[in-house]
Amino acid sequence: MRDFIIRRMLLLIPIIIGVSFITFLVFRIIPGDAAVFVCQLQCTEETLADIRHKLELDKPFYEQYGSWLYGVVQGDLGTSFHTHVTVNTELERKYPVTLELLVLSLGMSLLLGIPAGILSAVRPGSIIDFVVRIVSVFWLSIPSFYLAILIVTFGAAWFGWSPANFATGRAVTFVDVLHGGSLTTNLQTFLWPSLVLSVGTAAVIMRLTRSSMLEVMRPDYIRTAYSKGLRERAVVWRHALKNAMIPVITIVGLQIGGLIGGSILVESVFALNGIGFYLLSSIVLRDLPVVQSLVLIFALAYVLINLFVDVSYAWLDPRIRYG
């Protein structure tokens, strides 16, 4: 196990370098000049040249990339072209918003998906099974950003409702709650965005849990457990569920990437001033240091999460061993 983890950690190095290089390259190939976004359209050619020199945009590609990567290795993620605030400083302000949104969304996905999938599997062909399958298809068919727009638009138009601190640029996070902030305001701020972000993932987990449980409930050892007089709850939770969780855990790890991507749009719709909204606004403004650093962070988080998922297999199924 230790050797496996070490090998996977070493693989992070080429993966992260590859992601950083592709991101750096793409934003210098697509049309547009970051200096124009900084100076606006009224600038003269002399002013633009001066800005490019100050931002080091006039240097060769490999020098720009090497300088940025060297700073990242030292923990310096760069400085915004527009706000002139370091990315590290902005991340300290914004990460609690995105972290709470992702944690709540993942928690809701698991709470909505796994129990419903289990109930559907142990009662195949029943009303519960029918409802679970219909609901999962319905959830899968609605994009999270579209559902978010519907909630905000119709909530405001029909009920005069909007999320707490909507469009104020200030969200009461769990960190604020620990320092005396209002838990009620925190839940009002994050409940709907988290629910919107979680339903699609919950539908995927629900359907995979159902199919995996149906497969696990067929072998002889399950029938033997029933023949010994064990209650259905004991058979499901002690014998079936743990063996059915490996594909579910796999898809959860993959779906976290979807949650990270979805958080960008959901934060924008609900006006949550988190990392996702910060990334989207930086892309629009071609704020290259911010975009490069945030994409790198998201990629690193995704790879580490999938490493954790792989390691969890051995706990779920002791037959799995890593050399």
N, C-alpha and C positions, 0 to 999 in steps of 0.2 A: 504493500500500500504506500509506504513512504517513497519508494523509488518511482511509483506511478505518479504521485503528486509532484515530485521533483521534476520529472520529465515534462509533465503538463505545464508546470510553472516556467520551465525553460522555453517551451514552445510559445509562451506569451510574447517573448522578445521579438521574434520575426513577425508574429501576427500584428502586434501593435505598431511596429515600424512600417509594415505594409499598409495598414489602415491610415497611418499618419501621412505616408507618402502619397497615397491615392487621393486623400482629402486635399492635401496641399496642392497636388497637381491639378485636380478638377477645378478648383477655384481660381486657377491662373490660366486655364484654357477657355472657360466660358466667357462670353463677351461681357464687357463692363470694366470700368476702371475704379478701383477703390478710392483713388485720390479725388475723383469727381464727386463721389458720394460724400467725402469729407468736406470738400470746398464748395459744393453745389455748382450749379451751371454758370454762375456769374464769373467764375475764375478765368483769369487769363492763362495762356500757356506757360508764362514765366512762373506764375503762382503754383500751377499744377506741378511743374518740374521741381519747384522747391519743396512741395509737399511730398512728392515721390521720394526725394532725397532724404527728407526727415524720417519718413516711414520705412526707408530702406527698400522701397519698391523698385528702385532703379538698379539694384544689384542683380547679378545672375541668379537664376533659379536655385542652383545648388547651394549658393551662399545663403540665400534666404532660408532655405530648408534646414541647412546645417546650423545656422544661428538659432532658429526657433527650436529645433530638436535638442540642441545643447542646453538651452534654457529650461526645457521641460525636464530633462534629466536632473537638473539642479533644483527642480521644484518651482521654477518660474514659468507660468503658463502664458506670459505675455501681457500686453496692455492694450486696451481697446483703442481703436483709431478715433472713435467719436467722443467717448466720455473721458478718455485718458485715465481711467481707473483700471487697476490691474484685474485680471481675470480671477486671481486668487481671492481678492477682496470681494468681488461680486459673488463668487461661489459661496463664500461664508455667509452671505446675506440670503441667498436664494435656495441653497440646498435643502434646508428644512422643509420648504414648501413641496418640492418635488419628491423628497424622500417620504414624507407622510402620505402624499397622494399615491405613490406607488405601493407602499406598505398596506394602506387601507384597501386599495384596489385589488391587490393580490389576496388579502385576507377575505374580502367579499367574494372573489372568484372561487376560492376554495370552499367557503361556507355555502355558496349557492350551487356549486357544481358537483362536489363529491357526494354529499348526502342525497341529492336528487338522483344522481347516477346510480347509487347503491339501491335506493328504493325502486327505481325503474328496473334494475337487473333482477332483484329478488322477487318482483311481481311482474314478470314479462306478460304482455298482452292485457294487463289490467288498465283501469282508468288512469291510475297514477303513471303508468308507463306511457300511455297515449299523451297525457298532458305534458310530461317531461320532454318527450320528443318534439311535440308541437312548439313548446316554449323555446327549446334550444334552437330550432330552425328559425323561429321569429327573431331571437336575439342575434343569431349569426347574420341575418339579412340586413340589419340596421347598422350602418357605420357609426362609430362612437362620436365623431365630430358632428354628424347630422343630428343624432339624438341630443347632444349637448345644445345645439342651436335651437332645437324644438323646445327643450326645457326652459332655456333662458327667454326665448321669444314669447312663448305662450304663457309662461309664468308671469312675465311682466305685462303682457297685453290683457290677459283674462283675470288675473288675480292681483295685479299690482305688486307682485313678489319678485325679488331678486336676491341672489346669494349674499350672505353677510360680507360687508366690505367690498362689494362688487365695484370693479373699475377704480378702486382707490389706490391700487398698487401696494396694499398692506393686507397681509393675511395673518390671522392668529393661528400659529402653528402649535404643535404639541410642546415644542421647546418653550414657547411663550406661556403655555399653560403651567409648565413646571415652575415658571418664575412668577406665578400669580395671575396669569391671563385667564380669560373666561373659557371654560370647557364647552359651554353651550355655544358660544360664538365659533369656537373651533370646529365643532360638529356641523354647525350650520354652513360653515365655509367649505368643508371638505366632503360632506356626505354625498351630495349630488354629483360632484365631479368624479368621486371615487366609484360611485354606482354606475355612472355612464361609462367609465373606462373599464369596468369589470365585467359587464354583461356579455360581451363577445368572448372574452377569455373563459368565463363561467360556462358558456354554452359548449365550447370545445372540450373543457374538462368534463362536463356532464356527459357528453356523448361518448368520450373515450372511457370514462369510468364505467359506464353501462356496458359497453362492448367487452371491456377487459374483465369485468365481474362475470358476465355471462360465460366467457371462455373459462374462467377459473372454477366456476360452479359445476362444470361438467365432469372433471376427473373422478376416479374411484375413491380417492381419500376423502372427498367431500361427502359422498354417499355413505362411506364408512362412518364418518363423524355423525351423520344423521342416524344411522342404524344403531349407534351406541347410546342413543337417547339424548344427545346434546341438543340444547335449544337452538332455534334458528339464529338468535342473536350471537350466541357463542360461536357457531359455525362461521357466520359471516365475518365477525370481527377478529376471531383468533386464527382462523385457517384461510379464509378466502381473501380478505381485504389486503393483507400484507403482500400476498403474491400478486395481486392485481395492481398494486401501486407503482410498479416499475415503469410501465409505459405512461402512466399518469404523471409521475414525477418528471419523466423525460419531456412530455409536452408542456408541463408547467415551466420548466427551464426555458424552453423555446418561446413560450408565450410571454415571458418576462420581457423579451426583446420587443414584442408587440406593444406591451404596456409602456415601455420607454418611448417608443415612437409615438404612440397614441397620446402620451402626456403632453407632447409638444402642441398638438391641436387642442386638446381639452383645456390646457392652461390658457391658451389664447382665447378660447370662447368664454371661459369663466373668469377671465382677467385675473388669473393667479400669477403673481410675479415670481415664478420659479425658474428653474434652469431651462425647461422646455420653451417657455415664452422668451427667455433671454436668447436662446439659440435661434428661434425663428426670427426675431427682430434683427439679430446680427446677420443672418443670411440675407435678409432684405436690404440691409445697409452695406453688405459686403465687408463686414468687420472681420477681416481674415484671422487675426490672432484668436479672437473669441471662438469663431466657428471651428477652427482647427483643434483648439484645446478641448472644446466641449464634445466634439465627435470622438476624439481620442478617449475621453473619460467614459462616454457611453459604451464604446467598444470594449474598453477594459472591464467595465462592470458586467457586460454581457458574457464575456469569456470567463470571468471568475465565477459567475453564477452557474454556468454550465459545468465548470470544474466541480463545484459543490454538488451539483446534480449527479455527476458521474461517481463521485465518492460515496454518495448516499446509497448507491445500488448495493454495495456490500453490506450495509446495515439492513436493508430491506430483504435481501436474499443472501444468507451466509454462504451459499454455494458459489457465489461470485467472488473471485479472488484476482487481485491485480499483481502481476509479477514485476 
